[in-house]
């Protein structure tokens, strides 16, 4: 009888503790929806999500951004904002990853690396490097509409992190980095000349930077021009 009473007491105690815990959890639950906008200021991260290697541009009063999507489809997410704090996912630039046969099975971490988004002569362009196949480009007049089929601008292994640049004189260029896992080097930035349409490179390119031991890894180059000077940020 004594043992039975002890078991009853223990059961009641355990039930009470569990009930109190569940009630506390329910009472104290707070939504974990992240809000970066704080009214007059904001807090980071502005996007509490996985948007690797983001690149953003401003067109008029609108901001657009894209990011790496690797082997996921649809890919190359298009995000829109009016203030660079509140972003909304509005579209995807590609529906398939090329070549389709290769990506008909999972290829974790391959395909779309570090895109660059630009606006040129009324059209939106996105360039990205596939470390196994080369540099691709896709474009659209309306970022919210259907994007054209991707074009292979530069074929080769180890080509990544590409960025286009259209100069005032009509010349077009493409700067890119190298994937050490494919090319054996990762400290070099290479600049190629492109055709004005931005659909293919016209030369073998020149190495404009080699970090050697001082900068063994250099990635994500972005090219600009200001007051007559050319800049590459990486």
Backbone as CSV, one residue per row, in Angstrom:
resi,resn,N_x,N_y,N_z,CA_x,CA_y,CA_z,C_x,C_y,C_z
1,UNK,0.829,-1.210,0.000,0.000,0.000,0.000,0.870,1.269,0.000
2,UNK,1.957,1.202,0.811,2.853,2.351,0.900,3.502,2.657,-0.449
3,UNK,3.941,1.578,-1.170,4.560,1.751,-2.489,3.578,2.362,-3.478
4,UNK,2.332,1.911,-3.404,1.300,2.418,-4.311,1.066,3.904,-4.086
5,UNK,1.052,4.335,-2.812,0.846,5.750,-2.503,1.988,6.613,-3.049
6,UNK,3.223,6.095,-2.922,4.386,6.833,-3.429,4.298,7.010,-4.938
7,UNK,3.891,5.938,-5.648,3.751,6.015,-7.103,2.677,7.015,-7.503
8,UNK,1.579,7.043,-6.749,0.500,7.990,-7.045,0.972,9.430,-6.866
9,UNK,1.755,9.650,-5.790,2.271,10.995,-5.522,3.229,11.441,-6.621
10,UNK,4.130,10.522,-7.038,5.077,10.840,-8.106,4.358,11.136,-9.417
11,UNK,3.343,10.347,-9.737,2.579,10.553,-10.973,1.908,11.914,-10.971
12,UNK,1.331,12.270,-9.826,0.653,13.562,-9.721,1.643,14.712,-9.862
13,UNK,2.827,14.545,-9.275,3.848,15.594,-9.353,4.333,15.786,-10.781
14,UNK,4.592,14.677,-11.473,5.052,14.747,-12.858,3.999,15.398,-13.745
15,UNK,2.733,15.027,-13.540,1.637,15.601,-14.329,1.536,17.103,-14.102
16,UNK,1.695,17.507,-12.826,1.603,18.928,-12.490,2.723,19.731,-13.139
17,UNK,3.946,19.183,-13.077,5.094,19.870,-13.684,4.913,20.007,-15.191
18,UNK,4.483,18.917,-15.839,4.283,18.937,-17.288,3.203,19.934,-17.683
19,UNK,2.111,19.966,-16.912,1.008,20.885,-17.225,1.453,22.333,-17.083
20,UNK,2.188,22.613,-15.998,2.675,23.982,-15.790,3.624,24.414,-16.901
21,UNK,4.478,23.487,-17.346,5.435,23.793,-18.419,4.717,24.107,-19.725
22,UNK,3.723,23.261,-20.064,2.984,23.471,-21.309,2.186,24.761,-21.262
23,UNK,1.590,25.070,-20.106,0.830,26.312,-19.976,1.738,27.527,-20.107
24,UNK,2.930,27.426,-19.530,3.887,28.532,-19.615,4.351,28.740,-21.045
25,UNK,4.598,27.627,-21.745,5.024,27.724,-23.136,3.953,28.391,-23.981
26,UNK,2.701,27.999,-23.746,1.598,28.563,-24.533,1.393,30.034,-24.201
27,UNK,1.508,30.384,-22.942,1.301,31.752,-22.499,2.407,32.676,-22.986
28,UNK,3.650,32.187,-22.994,4.800,33.026,-23.329,5.184,32.992,-24.801
29,UNK,4.432,32.288,-25.624,4.785,32.175,-27.035,4.718,33.541,-27.715
30,UNK,5.775,33.856,-28.435,5.839,35.099,-29.193,6.207,34.760,-30.635
31,UNK,5.508,35.355,-31.582,5.800,35.106,-32.986,7.242,35.470,-33.294
32,UNK,7.906,34.623,-34.076,9.301,34.860,-34.410,9.464,35.427,-35.819
33,UNK,8.419,36.022,-36.353,8.524,36.686,-37.648,9.469,37.879,-37.506
34,UNK,10.517,37.888,-38.322,11.549,38.916,-38.193,11.132,40.190,-38.902
35,UNK,11.281,41.324,-38.224,10.974,42.625,-38.808,12.189,43.527,-38.679
36,UNK,12.779,43.856,-39.813,13.965,44.715,-39.796,13.607,46.188,-39.657
37,UNK,12.455,46.577,-40.202,12.036,47.973,-40.199,11.625,48.395,-38.788
38,UNK,12.332,49.372,-38.236,12.045,49.873,-36.892,11.462,51.283,-36.922
39,UNK,10.872,51.652,-38.056,10.309,52.985,-38.175,11.328,53.973,-38.696
40,UNK,11.992,54.687,-37.785,12.992,55.672,-38.189,14.359,55.051,-38.441
41,UNK,14.532,53.803,-38.064,15.785,53.107,-38.331,15.492,51.643,-38.632
42,UNK,16.521,50.827,-38.694,16.331,49.415,-38.991,17.373,48.602,-38.244
43,UNK,17.167,47.307,-38.223,18.151,46.426,-37.593,18.519,45.311,-38.562
44,UNK,19.752,44.875,-38.455,20.235,43.768,-39.276,19.977,42.437,-38.591
45,UNK,19.808,41.381,-39.367,19.800,41.372,-40.835,18.478,41.893,-41.385
46,UNK,18.546,42.592,-42.516,17.307,43.079,-43.117,16.519,41.939,-43.744
47,UNK,17.204,40.868,-44.112,16.552,39.661,-44.616,17.036,38.482,-43.783
48,UNK,16.134,37.930,-43.002,16.496,36.801,-42.150,16.284,35.520,-42.946
49,UNK,17.134,35.320,-43.957,16.985,34.167,-44.851,18.311,33.928,-45.555
50,UNK,18.370,32.849,-46.312,19.611,32.470,-46.983,19.662,33.063,-48.384
51,UNK,20.199,34.272,-48.485,20.433,34.909,-49.779,21.939,35.128,-49.917
52,UNK,22.634,34.091,-50.367,24.093,34.153,-50.469,24.532,35.066,-51.614
53,UNK,25.644,35.753,-51.434,26.261,36.564,-52.493,25.281,37.546,-53.124
54,UNK,24.559,38.343,-52.347,23.557,39.240,-52.928,24.180,40.360,-53.750
55,UNK,23.450,40.806,-54.762,23.858,41.965,-55.554,22.620,42.800,-55.829
56,UNK,22.690,44.097,-55.535,21.529,44.971,-55.665,21.839,46.161,-56.557
57,UNK,20.817,46.637,-57.257,20.939,47.825,-58.097,19.743,48.736,-57.856
58,UNK,19.893,50.006,-58.230,18.782,50.950,-58.179,18.432,51.369,-59.593
59,UNK,17.159,51.313,-59.912,16.649,51.776,-61.202,15.525,52.757,-60.900
60,UNK,15.778,54.043,-61.111,14.801,55.050,-60.724,14.649,55.084,-59.216
61,UNK,13.430,54.868,-58.738,13.165,54.847,-57.301,13.008,53.430,-56.768
62,UNK,13.371,52.452,-57.574,13.217,51.049,-57.188,14.570,50.369,-57.027
63,UNK,14.632,49.472,-56.064,15.818,48.648,-55.850,15.484,47.197,-56.185
64,UNK,16.415,46.548,-56.861,16.251,45.135,-57.203,17.484,44.374,-56.735
65,UNK,17.254,43.154,-56.320,18.355,42.346,-55.808,18.200,40.898,-56.259
66,UNK,19.335,40.235,-56.446,19.343,38.804,-56.721,20.441,38.174,-55.875
67,UNK,20.535,36.849,-55.914,21.504,36.143,-55.075,21.786,34.767,-55.655
68,UNK,22.820,34.128,-55.140,23.142,32.765,-55.563,21.966,31.830,-55.272
69,UNK,21.718,30.923,-56.191,20.666,29.919,-55.965,21.187,28.507,-56.173
70,UNK,22.446,28.388,-56.577,23.109,27.092,-56.737,22.290,26.169,-57.648
71,UNK,21.974,24.964,-57.205,21.265,24.030,-58.089,19.756,24.055,-57.872
72,UNK,19.260,25.012,-57.101,17.828,25.087,-56.822,17.072,25.706,-57.999
73,UNK,15.877,25.200,-58.255,15.011,25.782,-59.282,13.595,25.949,-58.734
74,UNK,12.895,27.045,-59.105,13.434,28.122,-59.937,14.600,28.814,-59.235
75,UNK,15.449,29.458,-60.049,16.661,30.046,-59.507,16.794,31.530,-59.778
76,UNK,17.842,32.118,-59.234,18.090,33.556,-59.311,16.868,34.348,-58.835
77,UNK,16.624,34.359,-57.534,15.479,35.098,-57.001,15.594,36.589,-57.299
78,UNK,14.460,37.202,-57.612,14.398,38.646,-57.839,13.626,39.260,-56.679
79,UNK,14.284,40.142,-55.943,13.636,40.828,-54.832,13.520,42.310,-55.147
80,UNK,12.468,42.941,-54.628,12.206,44.357,-54.904,12.037,45.116,-53.594
81,UNK,12.497,46.368,-53.597,12.358,47.213,-52.420,12.282,48.674,-52.835
82,UNK,11.679,49.478,-51.990,11.650,50.927,-52.200,12.621,51.660,-51.275
83,UNK,13.119,50.944,-50.254,13.966,51.604,-49.267,15.201,50.797,-48.862
84,UNK,15.426,49.652,-49.489,16.544,48.754,-49.206,16.442,48.073,-47.838
85,UNK,15.331,48.256,-47.156,15.104,47.582,-45.871,13.982,46.561,-46.002
86,UNK,12.878,46.984,-46.576,11.728,46.100,-46.757,11.772,45.492,-48.159
87,UNK,12.077,44.209,-48.215,12.227,43.510,-49.491,11.106,42.498,-49.683
88,UNK,10.718,42.328,-50.950,9.692,41.343,-51.296,10.182,40.493,-52.462
89,UNK,10.049,39.187,-52.324,10.400,38.276,-53.411,9.329,38.377,-54.490
90,UNK,9.719,38.799,-55.707,8.732,39.080,-56.744,8.841,38.179,-57.972
91,UNK,9.976,37.483,-58.136,10.121,36.678,-59.349,11.382,35.818,-59.245
92,UNK,11.557,34.981,-60.262,12.797,34.221,-60.453,13.237,34.403,-61.903
93,UNK,14.542,34.541,-62.121,15.042,34.802,-63.471,15.200,33.537,-64.302
94,UNK,15.419,32.395,-63.676,15.567,31.145,-64.435,14.658,30.070,-63.858
95,UNK,14.146,29.248,-64.756,13.273,28.143,-64.354,14.013,26.810,-64.327
96,UNK,15.125,26.738,-65.034,15.939,25.521,-65.078,17.411,25.891,-64.972
97,UNK,18.202,24.936,-64.527,19.652,25.111,-64.480,20.265,24.352,-65.645
98,UNK,21.159,25.021,-66.365,21.775,24.410,-67.548,23.165,23.856,-67.229
99,UNK,23.535,22.781,-67.962,22.726,21.970,-68.876,21.734,21.084,-68.117
100,UNK,20.533,20.964,-68.657,19.452,20.270,-67.964,19.798,18.818,-67.661
101,UNK,20.505,18.162,-68.598,20.831,16.748,-68.400,21.714,16.565,-67.162
102,UNK,22.671,17.459,-67.010,23.600,17.355,-65.880,22.878,17.563,-64.556
103,UNK,21.932,18.507,-64.544,21.233,18.834,-63.308,19.896,18.112,-63.167
104,UNK,19.714,17.046,-63.930,18.513,16.221,-63.768,18.594,15.396,-62.489
105,UNK,19.785,15.329,-61.900,19.979,14.701,-60.591,20.567,15.760,-59.659
106,UNK,20.407,15.615,-58.352,20.900,16.633,-57.422,22.405,16.881,-57.558
107,UNK,22.783,18.164,-57.598,24.190,18.575,-57.666,24.404,19.643,-56.604
108,UNK,24.465,19.221,-55.389,24.487,20.143,-54.260,25.644,21.144,-54.357
109,UNK,25.287,22.437,-54.298,26.288,23.491,-54.265,26.856,23.904,-55.606
110,UNK,26.417,23.264,-56.696,26.927,23.623,-58.023,26.018,24.662,-58.681
111,UNK,26.331,24.990,-59.935,25.479,25.811,-60.815,25.624,27.306,-60.584
112,UNK,24.628,27.956,-59.997,24.543,29.421,-59.996,25.306,30.016,-58.814
113,UNK,26.479,30.584,-59.121,27.331,31.196,-58.094,27.404,32.713,-58.286
114,UNK,27.244,33.439,-57.198,27.559,34.873,-57.089,27.165,35.702,-58.312
115,UNK,25.879,35.932,-58.524,25.448,36.698,-59.696,25.692,38.198,-59.546
116,UNK,25.706,38.876,-60.688,25.746,40.343,-60.733,24.560,40.821,-61.553
117,UNK,23.856,41.804,-61.027,22.674,42.345,-61.697,22.974,43.767,-62.169
118,UNK,22.628,44.055,-63.427,22.865,45.381,-63.984,21.682,45.799,-64.862
119,UNK,21.536,47.139,-65.031,20.497,47.702,-65.896,21.200,48.488,-66.987
120,UNK,20.944,48.119,-68.250,21.649,48.740,-69.369,20.700,48.913,-70.547
121,UNK,20.542,50.149,-70.987,19.710,50.483,-72.146,18.318,49.857,-72.065
122,UNK,17.690,50.033,-70.930,16.307,49.605,-70.773,16.106,48.135,-70.481
123,UNK,17.187,47.397,-70.237,17.061,45.968,-69.959,17.826,45.586,-68.692
124,UNK,17.291,44.604,-67.992,17.927,44.060,-66.800,18.759,42.844,-67.196
125,UNK,19.988,42.811,-66.722,20.903,41.701,-67.011,21.346,41.052,-65.702
126,UNK,21.473,39.736,-65.726,22.098,39.014,-64.620,23.160,38.085,-65.202
127,UNK,24.379,38.213,-64.691,25.489,37.332,-65.077,25.870,36.488,-63.863
128,UNK,26.218,35.235,-64.107,26.696,34.389,-63.018,27.670,33.352,-63.561
129,UNK,28.470,32.827,-62.664,29.420,31.798,-63.057,29.000,30.428,-62.564
130,UNK,29.063,29.451,-63.446,28.930,28.049,-63.070,30.346,27.490,-63.052
131,UNK,30.848,27.044,-61.905,32.253,26.654,-61.804,32.663,25.501,-62.706
132,UNK,31.687,24.784,-63.254,32.005,23.646,-64.117,31.783,23.921,-65.602
133,UNK,30.976,24.941,-65.931,30.621,25.147,-67.336,30.966,26.524,-67.887
134,UNK,30.981,27.536,-67.054,31.317,28.856,-67.560,30.388,29.940,-67.059
135,UNK,30.396,31.068,-67.760,29.637,32.242,-67.345,28.391,32.393,-68.211
136,UNK,27.260,32.516,-67.543,25.969,32.648,-68.221,25.399,34.047,-68.018
137,UNK,24.450,34.388,-68.891,23.734,35.652,-68.778,22.262,35.426,-69.100
138,UNK,21.400,36.138,-68.385,19.971,36.129,-68.677,19.484,37.575,-68.573
139,UNK,18.494,37.944,-69.389,18.039,39.335,-69.368,16.532,39.428,-69.549
140,UNK,15.995,40.622,-69.210,14.562,40.887,-69.350,14.336,42.392,-69.356
141,UNK,13.308,42.830,-70.061,12.940,44.242,-70.025,12.125,44.558,-68.776
142,UNK,11.367,43.577,-68.320,10.557,43.721,-67.113,11.009,42.672,-66.102
143,UNK,11.602,43.083,-64.981,12.095,42.096,-64.018,10.989,41.256,-63.390
144,UNK,9.759,41.745,-63.477,8.631,41.001,-62.919,8.023,40.034,-63.925
145,UNK,8.439,40.157,-65.187,7.898,39.300,-66.241,8.786,38.108,-66.523
146,UNK,8.631,37.576,-67.729,9.403,36.398,-68.118,10.786,36.813,-68.602
147,UNK,11.808,36.145,-68.092,13.177,36.396,-68.515,13.517,35.512,-69.701
148,UNK,14.415,36.010,-70.545,14.821,35.230,-71.712,15.627,34.007,-71.292
149,UNK,15.840,33.101,-72.235,16.625,31.905,-71.951,18.089,32.279,-71.697
150,UNK,18.758,31.604,-70.783,20.159,31.916,-70.485,21.073,31.719,-71.692
151,UNK,22.110,32.540,-71.767,23.111,32.473,-72.829,24.468,32.170,-72.194
152,UNK,25.214,31.241,-72.783,26.565,30.945,-72.311,27.515,31.971,-72.922
153,UNK,27.955,32.917,-72.118,28.787,34.024,-72.580,30.249,33.617,-72.719
154,UNK,30.695,32.782,-71.805,32.101,32.373,-71.790,32.201,30.953,-71.251
155,UNK,32.653,30.056,-72.085,32.749,28.655,-71.683,34.094,28.377,-71.023
156,UNK,34.078,27.576,-69.974,35.332,27.226,-69.313,35.106,26.715,-67.908
157,UNK,36.064,26.023,-67.374,35.978,25.465,-66.030,36.655,26.401,-65.030
158,UNK,36.014,26.596,-63.907,36.592,27.427,-62.856,36.238,28.894,-62.933
159,UNK,35.397,29.302,-63.892,35.019,30.708,-64.054,33.855,31.034,-63.118
160,UNK,34.051,31.992,-62.229,33.009,32.321,-61.253,32.935,33.832,-61.030
161,UNK,31.889,34.238,-60.282,31.771,35.607,-59.761,31.965,36.655,-60.855
162,UNK,31.128,36.612,-61.850,31.275,37.498,-63.015,30.467,38.782,-62.858
163,UNK,30.971,39.848,-63.481,30.277,41.135,-63.452,30.501,41.873,-64.768
164,UNK,29.430,42.318,-65.436,29.579,43.054,-66.695,29.769,44.543,-66.446
165,UNK,30.315,45.226,-67.455,30.451,46.677,-67.388,30.375,47.242,-68.792
166,UNK,29.455,48.197,-68.996,29.331,48.885,-70.283,29.896,50.292,-70.130
167,UNK,30.898,50.608,-70.928,31.546,51.912,-70.843,30.789,52.945,-71.676
168,UNK,31.119,54.204,-71.444,30.449,55.290,-72.151,30.754,55.286,-73.640
169,UNK,31.897,54.728,-74.031,32.279,54.715,-75.442,31.685,53.535,-76.212
170,UNK,30.843,52.751,-75.555,30.196,51.624,-76.223,30.872,50.288,-76.002
171,UNK,32.086,50.298,-75.467,32.772,49.037,-75.193,32.170,48.339,-73.975
172,UNK,32.193,47.021,-74.017,31.656,46.224,-72.913,32.736,45.293,-72.384
173,UNK,32.699,45.063,-71.081,33.724,44.240,-70.440,33.075,43.265,-69.457
174,UNK,33.843,42.243,-69.123,33.398,41.250,-68.152,34.570,40.909,-67.240
175,UNK,34.381,41.102,-65.938,35.410,40.735,-64.973,34.923,39.519,-64.191
176,UNK,35.841,38.618,-63.869,35.435,37.414,-63.137,36.579,36.892,-62.278
177,UNK,36.220,36.035,-61.340,37.200,35.367,-60.498,37.363,33.919,-60.913
178,UNK,38.115,33.178,-60.100,38.403,31.775,-60.404,38.133,30.908,-59.180
179,UNK,37.576,29.728,-59.421,37.308,28.771,-58.344,38.526,27.881,-58.143
180,UNK,39.112,27.960,-56.968,40.286,27.149,-56.689,40.021,25.663,-56.787
181,UNK,38.791,25.248,-56.491,38.443,23.831,-56.531,38.431,23.274,-57.947
182,UNK,38.288,24.147,-58.951,38.257,23.705,-60.347,39.478,24.174,-61.136
183,UNK,39.882,25.410,-60.908,40.959,25.995,-61.714,42.335,25.857,-61.076
184,UNK,42.368,25.576,-59.788,43.650,25.473,-59.107,44.187,26.797,-58.611
185,UNK,43.534,27.901,-58.973,43.908,29.237,-58.496,42.648,29.949,-58.026
186,UNK,42.808,30.864,-57.073,41.659,31.616,-56.563,42.039,33.032,-56.139
187,UNK,43.226,33.456,-56.548,43.708,34.789,-56.167,43.711,35.757,-57.341
188,UNK,43.118,35.344,-58.462,43.220,36.126,-59.702,41.864,36.696,-60.121
189,UNK,41.881,37.926,-60.629,40.732,38.529,-61.304,41.112,38.765,-62.758
190,UNK,40.223,38.373,-63.661,40.492,38.478,-65.100,39.447,39.365,-65.765
191,UNK,39.904,40.213,-66.682,39.020,41.121,-67.407,39.005,40.754,-68.883
192,UNK,37.809,40.546,-69.427,37.619,40.255,-70.853,36.810,41.352,-71.509
193,UNK,37.036,41.532,-72.795,36.192,42.420,-73.570,35.020,41.615,-74.118
194,UNK,33.829,42.225,-74.119,32.627,41.562,-74.633,32.100,42.298,-75.853
195,UNK,31.227,41.633,-76.588,30.499,42.341,-77.636,29.490,43.284,-76.977
196,UNK,29.029,44.322,-77.678,28.131,45.306,-77.064,26.853,44.703,-76.500
197,UNK,26.408,43.588,-77.089,25.184,42.942,-76.610,25.402,42.182,-75.300
198,UNK,26.657,41.973,-74.958,26.964,41.262,-73.724,26.689,39.782,-73.773
199,UNK,26.722,39.208,-74.980,26.388,37.793,-75.132,27.598,36.889,-75.303
200,UNK,28.793,37.479,-75.549,29.992,36.653,-75.681,31.241,37.499,-75.469
201,UNK,32.304,36.850,-75.012,33.582,37.546,-74.842,34.329,37.538,-76.169
202,UNK,35.201,38.542,-76.343,35.891,38.720,-77.619,37.384,38.420,-77.562
203,UNK,37.911,38.151,-76.380,39.349,37.889,-76.284,39.633,36.887,-75.165
204,UNK,40.907,36.597,-74.981,41.319,35.653,-73.937,41.384,36.306,-72.561
205,UNK,41.321,37.628,-72.535,41.325,38.337,-71.265,42.706,38.622,-70.719
206,UNK,42.746,39.537,-69.765,43.996,39.882,-69.083,43.760,39.792,-67.579
207,UNK,44.784,39.339,-66.861,44.701,39.289,-65.407,44.962,40.696,-64.864
208,UNK,43.976,41.264,-64.221,44.121,42.625,-63.702,44.519,42.632,-62.228
209,UNK,44.451,41.468,-61.582,44.865,41.386,-60.181,45.249,39.956,-59.849
210,UNK,46.354,39.809,-59.127,46.752,38.508,-58.590,47.277,38.727,-57.183
211,UNK,46.534,38.249,-56.224,46.894,38.488,-54.831,48.046,37.665,-54.322
212,UNK,48.379,36.562,-55.014,49.462,35.675,-54.566,49.273,35.333,-53.080
213,UNK,50.347,35.366,-52.323,50.282,34.989,-50.912,49.626,36.064,-50.047
214,UNK,49.723,37.318,-50.477,49.173,38.414,-49.680,47.650,38.392,-49.661
215,UNK,47.052,38.009,-50.777,45.595,37.911,-50.883,45.268,36.603,-51.599
216,UNK,45.381,35.480,-50.913,45.254,34.172,-51.573,43.874,33.873,-52.138
217,UNK,42.850,34.575,-51.647,41.496,34.375,-52.172,40.866,35.724,-52.464
218,UNK,40.411,35.922,-53.694,39.699,37.151,-54.050,38.461,36.756,-54.844
219,UNK,37.308,37.255,-54.403,36.037,36.838,-54.995,35.099,38.026,-55.170
220,UNK,34.007,37.775,-55.884,32.916,38.731,-56.006,33.263,40.080,-56.591
221,UNK,34.046,40.172,-57.677,34.406,41.484,-58.218,33.199,42.234,-58.787
222,UNK,33.147,43.530,-58.537,32.138,44.423,-59.109,32.872,45.607,-59.731
223,UNK,32.528,45.933,-60.973,33.257,46.966,-61.713,32.406,48.222,-61.886
224,UNK,33.042,49.389,-61.650,32.363,50.672,-61.763,33.300,51.696,-62.404
225,UNK,32.707,52.824,-62.797,33.496,53.945,-63.301,32.968,55.223,-62.665
226,UNK,33.889,56.049,-62.174,33.482,57.298,-61.540,34.556,58.353,-61.770
227,UNK,34.120,59.489,-62.319,35.029,60.618,-62.562,36.257,60.213,-63.364
228,UNK,36.036,59.388,-64.379,37.115,59.003,-65.270,37.981,57.860,-64.791
229,UNK,37.725,57.358,-63.587,38.515,56.249,-63.047,37.674,54.968,-63.016
230,UNK,38.329,53.853,-63.309,37.683,52.548,-63.243,38.008,51.894,-61.898
231,UNK,37.013,51.273,-61.308,37.199,50.617,-60.018,36.683,49.181,-60.083
232,UNK,37.401,48.286,-59.439,36.923,46.921,-59.227,36.963,46.656,-57.728
233,UNK,35.801,46.421,-57.160,35.709,46.062,-55.749,35.596,44.547,-55.644
234,UNK,36.347,43.950,-54.748,36.310,42.496,-54.604,36.662,42.112,-53.174
